[in-house]
């Protein structure tokens, strides 16, 4: 049985300097799946593109093999009093 096609991507934590996570992804994997696999939280986007991917967005078709992505912290929401 042929092995599923995969892509290697790098995820850098914003503001961490050089903290880099190399991950392998394949069709059907969502942004949330990747972030959960790394036991992290935040918004994932491509370097140079400030618009984050949606949490439930399938990532495989949106990245190229070797792409570098950035994980930014979620912005806290203030409550009204």
Secondary structure, 3 states (H helix, E strand, C coil): CCCCCEEEEEEEECCCCCCEEEEEEECCCEHHHHHHHCCCCCEEEECCCCCCCCCCCECHHHCCCCCEEEEECCCCCCCCC
